[in-house]
Amino acid sequence: MEYRLLGRSGLKVSVLTMGTMTFGGSEKIGNTSPAKAERQVDMCLAAGINLYDTANVYNAGVSEEILGDVLSRNGRRQRALVATKVRFKMGEGPNEIGLSRHHIIEQCKASLKRLKTDHIDLYQVHEWDGQTPIEETMEALDTLVRHGHVRYIGCSNYSGWHIMKALMAAGARNGERFVSQQIHYSLQSRDAEYELVPISQDQGLGMLIWSPLAGGLLSGKYRRNGGPESGRHVGGFREPPVYDQEKLYDIIEEVVAIGEARGVSGAQVALSWLLGRPGVTSVIIGGRNEKQFADNIAAAGLTLSEDERARLDAISRPPLLYPYWHQSFTAQDRLGAIDLGLIAPYAEEFKRG
């Protein structure tokens, strides 16, 4: 297993992270029992995976409870880094939601109890809260770090300007800054490349990737001529949204073709592509069963060729949005390395146009 530094911190995390949203969940997402969860955690530990991601809102705290119970036995906690999140509604009161000092601190205490631990290794704000001053949010997170309840802090599902606002607020008071962001990024959805990937590279944030298989769409099970009878998308799961169904199937066909030629699953191909993208620290894997987990874990050992990566890049490339197409036309003489990471692949295309 390969380990990478999480942003500018000295913390090393495995390139694969175990996701636990299915722990104690519903049939639509995947209902992993405590016994199955224990076996899956052991599989991941045996493979060298050291980061385990959950959230207080996953199944109303049940995911944290199951993960905490599993890690509390047989010395597992000493081998694992625990990441959880705060932001969403956890009760009926008006203050049981958001990123106020009140909600963050109360929910941290509740998560510590459910997780059966004295500290959270990575505490992430799960989503933006535009009604709470960012200074209040960052100060509350800083307090948790200084008191030893939390080791590192990160954000999830923030936009570029949200991240910069938070980093500025932390820097103004010499407080703890985010070391990472957890984002959606896949061959099916490369929107993160416009702002979130460049900001991670520029500001030294690690990137943890959720739903790298687009909720299973990139596993190879869903094809133009049909798909499985059960699964998230069969049950109406809306994440991620698909705006171009034909392009999705074109991507799936390329993924499957490369997988068949290499003798591996389409899922492994899609995960390996992500692991080779600039700025990516770790990819969060999950599964309804042990077979899926075993297949995803094997992606850590798959290296795609330059030709295979180029084919996947080309079939999945999103359109260049403004102001980036304008920069490509007029700013080529003054672009930096991070700018070119986004714009350079389009240069020849625009020259031909």
Secondary structure, 3 states (H helix, E strand, C coil): CCEEECCCCCCEEECEEEECCCECCCCCCCCECHHHHHHHHHHHHHHCCCEEECCCCHHHHHHHHHHHHHHCCCCCHHHCEEEEEECCCCCCCCCCCCCCHHHHHHHHHHHHHHHCCCCEEEEEECCCCCCCCHHHHHHHHHHHHHCCCEEEEEEECCCHHHHHHHHHHHHHCCCCCCCEEEEECCCCCCHHHCCHHHHHHHHCCEEEEECCCCCCHHHCCCECCECCCCCCCCCCCCCCCCCCHHHHHHHHHHHHHHHHHHCCCHHHHHHHHHHCCCCEEEEEECCCCHHHHHHHHHHHHCCCCHHHHHHHHHHHCCCCCCCHHHHHHHCHHHCCHHHHHHHHHHHHHHHHC
